[in-house]
Amino acid sequence: MRPNALALRHLGAIICIMHVSCSASSETKAQVAPDGSAGRVVPADAGAPDAAVVDASPVAEGSDSCLAKEPIDATRFAYSPAKRAAGSCTSQELQALAAFFNKKATNAEDVSIAAWSKEVSETCARCVFSDKSAAEWGPVLTSGDALSNVNRGGCIEIASGKRACGQAYQRVADCRIEACSASCTTAEEFAACLADVESIFLGPCKGAYDTLETECGRDTLAGYEDACKGSSFTFEGPVRAQCVTGSAK
């Protein structure tokens, strides 16, 4: 399952905060923000990395949080190998993609893939945008003319050299969204739920996160994330790795 209507309506926030590599240990209660800092989350109506502090405490059992209570089987989330076409996009085209998305997200406007792709050359667009059913995935997944998801797992796959690592990473990201999509009804609830990563990774997405640590390595995962980090949005690192440089260094 992909993000529901609420999630899709606030993809600007999702794309900014959909980082998953934070420890799910009992000591870690900080959340991951667009710049990698702790205890911060992008407001639901903003696409830029301006942030507001949220409660970093894990959700208590039996609370009225909208976080899913039952385990989620993340193996049902699709994943295709990372497309890799170095030189398809320039650094300037990457900046143009980010500027377009930032404007749309800041103004809470729908993102047309046809319009977004016109910001860059056809060669660059073919690398960046992939239908979610494609045999290989570029950095941005689409469904018709709509944004479906960001394939950050593809960059993690390149950085780690392991398809299984990229797949596990993407499935955790998808699991995190689904864990908050089913019952959250407002933008505020949804953003707060996404930010409570400890409760997510110790709760409905524990199986997915355990697989992630196994496939990527607990001690090396953070390095892969650093290599795939964007300036403001999670698609920037993958676009750079898959379509600009061909590597995640």
N, C-alpha and C positions, 0 to 999 in steps of 0.2 A: 504494500500500500504506500502511495506517495502522500505528501502533505494534503490535508483536507482543505476545504475552502478558507477556513481561518488562517491556516498556515500559508497558503498561497497568497492571501491578501497581504501578508506581512513578510514576504520573502526578503525584503530589504533587511529586516532584522535577523531573519534566519541565516542569511548569507554572511552577515557580520559576526554571528556568534556561534556558528556551527563547528567550532573547534572541539575535539573530543579528547585530546590527550592530556588529561589531568588525572592524578592518582585517585583511585577510589578507596584508598586506605582510610582508617578511622581518624588519622591525623589531618587529612586534607578536607577542608570545608570551603575553600575558596573556589570561585567560579572562573571560567575562562572568558575573557573579553576579546574584542577584535584585535587589540594590540598585544594580547597575551598576558595582560596584567590580571590580577586577582580581584574578586569581589565586585565586578562590574558587568553590566549587560546593556546592550544597545536598546534604547526605547523602541517599542513596537512600531511607532510611526516614523522612525528615522532610518535612513540608509547609511548615513555617515557615522564614523566611530565616536561621536559624542556619547557619553555613557552616564548612567545613573547607578548609584550603589544599590544593591539589593541584598536581602537577607541571605547570608551564606550558610545558614544552618540547614542540615538535612531535614527532609520532611519526616515528621514523627509518624509512626504506625498508627493508623486509625484517624489521622487528621482529615480535614476536608479538602486537601490538595486535589487538584484535577489530574495528577500523575496517575498513569495506569497502575493498577494493583497486581495484575497477573503477569507472569513472565511472557515475553515476546519472543517468538521463534524468528530470529533474524536471518536464518538460512533461506527463508522464502523471498528475501529481497534480491532482486536481480543484480548482476554485476557483469560487465563486459570488460575485456582487457583494455588497457590504456592505449589510445591513439598517440602516436609519436611522430611529429613532422617538423623537425627543427628548421627554422628559417621561414616558416609559413607566415609568421607575424613579426612585425618589428616592435621594439619597445614603445615607440610612439603609438602604434595601433593598440597596444595593451592599455596605455594611458587613455586613449579615446574610448575604449570599451568601459573602463572604470568611470570615466566622466559621464558617459551616457547613463549608466546604471545609477550612479549617484544622484543625478538630476531626477530620474524617474522615481527612485525610492524616496527621496526627500520630499517630493511633491505628491507622494502616495498615488502615483499613476501606474497603470498597467504597463508591463514591458512587452512590446511586440518584438519577436525574434527577427522578423523581416526588417523592421526599422533598425534594430540593434546591429544586425549584420551589415547594414549599409554604412556603418561607421568605419568599416575596415575593408580591405581588398577581398575579392572572392576567395583567393587562396587562403587568407587568414580565416575567413568565416567558415570555410570547409573544415578547418582544423578545430576551431573553437566550438562550434555548435554540432551536436549529434542528437538524432532522435533517440529516445530512451530505449528503443527496440534494436538499435544498431549492433552489429557484431563487434565493433570497437567503439569506445566512448571517448569523445573529446572532453574538454573541461566543463562545458555547459550542456546539460541535457534538456531536450525540448520535447514538447508534445504539441504537434501542430505549430501554431504561431506563438505558443506560450512557453514560458520557462517552467520546466518540470523539476529540476534539481541541479545541484553543483556536484560534479564528480571529483571531489578532492581525493578520493581513494586512488584515482589514476596517478596523481602526482606522488602519493605515498608509495604506490607500486614502483614508480620509476626511482624514487629515492632509495628504497629498500632493495630493489632488484628482485622483489618477490610478488608475484600476482596475488598469492594468498594473503599477504600483508595488506595490500591495497584493497582487496575484497573485504577483509575483516574490518578495515577502517571505515569503508563506505557503509557497510552494514551497521556498524555502531552509530554512524551519523543518521542513517535512516531510522534505526530503532529509537534513537533519541527523539526524533521528530514525532514518530508514531506514539511514543509514550506520553506525549503531551497533546496530541491532536485529537484523540478519541473523546476526551471529556472536557477539555478546556473550552470555554465559550466566549471569553473576552480576550482582547489583545494583552491586557495586563496579566491575566492568569497564564496565558500561553508563554509570555516572556519570562515570568517568574518560574514557571515549570521547567523550561529549557535551561534556565540558569542553575537549577539545583542538580548539578551533575552527579554529586555523590549519591543522592537518593535514586537517580536514574540508573547509575552503574552498579549500585548495590541491590537494586530492585528489579524492575522489569527488563532491563538490558544487561543484567549481570552475565548471562551466558555469552552474549555477543562481546562484551568487554573482556571476559576471560579468554575468549578465542583471539581477540585482538592482541592481548599481551603475549599469548603463546606464539602467534604467527609473526609479530613484529618485534618482540623482545621488550620486556619492561624497561630495560636500561637504554634502549636505542630508539624507542618510539618518539621521544621528545625531539631528538635530533632530526628525524624524518619530518616532523611537523615544522620545525624551524626552517628546514630547507624548502618547505612548501608554503611558507607564510606570505600573505599579501600585505599590502600597505593599509588597505581599508576593507577589502572584501575577500572572501575565501576563494573566489575564482581567479584572483590575480596570480597566485603562486602556481596553480595548475596550468594556466595559460602560458606563463613564462616557461615552465618545465616542458610542456607538451608541444607548444607551437612556436616558441621564440628560441630558446637555447637547446632544447632536446635533452636537458638534464636538470636535476634538482640539486644544485650545488650553490 
